[in-house]
Every structure is written in C-alpha cells, then in structure tokens.
Amino acid sequence: MLFQLLAALMPAARAVLRRITEVGGTASYDDVQQHFAHHPTRPIPISLIGGT
C-alpha cells in the first residue's frame, strides 16, 4: 500500500519523502528546503515546499 501511495505522489513530493528517509526520518523542514533549493538534478523552489 505504501508503494501505491508513493507512486501516486508528484515527483517532487517523492523526492522529498526519499530525502527524509535517507536521513533516517530526522530531516527538519529547513534541512529539506535547503537540500532541494540548489539540488543539481531535482531543484525544487523553496516556495513549493510548504508546510511542516
């Protein structure tokens, strides 16, 4: 069921979830924003990463 949920998410959301799991679920909101703001292959503007 988790795979189906992830497959249904937008690519940017999948990338964010992958990053959070890569760091063992300890990524803060600011860490995720900074990681993707200048990411070489999948940049995500800070304005698109909202919420907590």
C-alpha positions as a printed Julia matrix, in Angstrom:
52×3 Matrix{Float64}:
  0.0    0.0     0.0
  2.89   2.39    0.73
  4.29   1.84   -2.78
  0.92   2.73   -4.32
  0.76   5.88   -2.24
  4.28   6.95   -3.26
  3.6    6.17   -6.93
  0.59   8.48   -6.83
  2.55  11.43   -5.43
  4.0   14.16   -7.6
  7.71  13.63   -8.47
  8.83  16.49   -6.22
  6.91  15.03   -3.28
  8.52  11.64   -3.9
 11.94  13.27   -3.89
 11.22  15.0    -0.58
  9.99  11.76    1.01
 13.06   9.93   -0.27
 15.35  12.59    1.24
 13.59  12.33    4.6
 14.01   8.56    4.64
 17.66   8.82    3.53
 18.48  10.73    6.7
 16.55   8.32    8.88
 13.45  10.46    9.29
 15.36  13.17   11.14
 15.35  15.88    8.46
 14.0   19.22    9.61
 11.83  21.44    7.44
 14.77  23.81    6.92
 17.11  20.94    6.0
 14.73  19.71    3.3
 14.25  23.21    1.91
 17.97  23.84    1.69
 18.73  20.41    0.21
 16.37  20.95   -2.72
 16.78  24.7    -3.24
 20.09  24.15   -5.04
 19.87  20.43   -5.88
 21.8   19.68   -9.12
 19.31  17.24  -10.65
 15.99  17.98   -8.94
 15.78  21.58   -7.79
 12.54  22.46   -6.01
 11.89  26.15   -5.33
 11.57  26.93   -1.63
  8.14  28.41   -2.33
  6.86  24.96   -3.36
  7.99  23.26   -0.16
  5.4   24.46    2.29
  4.0   23.1     5.5
  5.84  21.13    8.11
